[in-house]
């Protein structure tokens, strides 16, 4: 037995209807209270009747009554308004600070056995997610209601790293967006070196060269540490010479070239190609990166991101090595990822910082309009029968897997509520 399961039983009123407290009085629950996940009692604002008296206050849950003392609640004023102590085992009489006994309800043998069996099966399941068997048998319940809130949870989590970038660049929105988008062009494998590159080449310098793709690429490849050797092709040789001039002019320090990862990447995802495409993206936003993205519609932003690597890269994936000629355009799936992982979280953060919920809603709406990602994790969810059509659903599913399934938080999960036989609602 554990407190999480006991809280679940209390919250969803799975206890026998005719139930008495340790003092022998009949207990009636009008409202189990609002579950509290912070410090303090487990449920606030419960309303119950014990015998002839109606009470309003807090409820505390423990496996053993003696945990009240073990956790130090006897000397903590935040527990003075506990009106009921729900325990599995009453191994000790418990008193408030003023000497009054705390009303106690023992729930052992007072809830349906099947619900504990279902819970135990899930917790012991070693499959990809604990509820896989139940999902396959009974289908999805509760996810549709919950998906928008889960997607917001994921965005809120992602705002932590964006906030850090924003503070690092002196609360400058344009610079922060530039750095954040650079990280997104790294597509997770090269996100870190891309972020370092953007830090080593501030936007205020890059924007002075937006008129020239050649100068922009000289600055980007040079600051990426990729022009530190002897070349034979004319293009990298001239990039190198332009970079040396610009490096001295702006007193720049390149990042370590060995940070870039090529291994296990398809050549079209090589950082060389992504850097050239990033230069193209910057060029498209000459009138102001931030304003363009902030006010652009989804098709406008997709258009901004539909960039091609420069001519040299048509028949190269790396410097000095010719390959079959093929223009290197950003594909539709990559554009979607740049919006899902770059644009939407950034402007969601902007909306939060500026206290403009309409901005958050606007960019959240992009997720509903975009096709969902297609990766191994989403493939597993598809097998489990959950909807993966749009990016709001797929982002919600990523959050569900990482923050709930992997931590076995099935009793806090709306899908789990449905599968366990709990109430499924659209609120909260
Ligand atoms: S957290 Fe929810 S979706 Fe994940 S395994 Fe548990 S019940 Fe299933």
Boltz pocket constraint, residues with backbone or C-beta under 6 A from the ligand:
constraints:
  - pocket:
      binder: B
      contacts: [[A, 129], [A, 130], [A, 131], [A, 132], [A, 400], [A, 404], [A, 405], [A, 406], [A, 408], [A, 409], [A, 410], [A, 411], [A, 413], [A, 414], [A, 415], [A, 416], [A, 417], [A, 419]]
      max_distance: 6.0
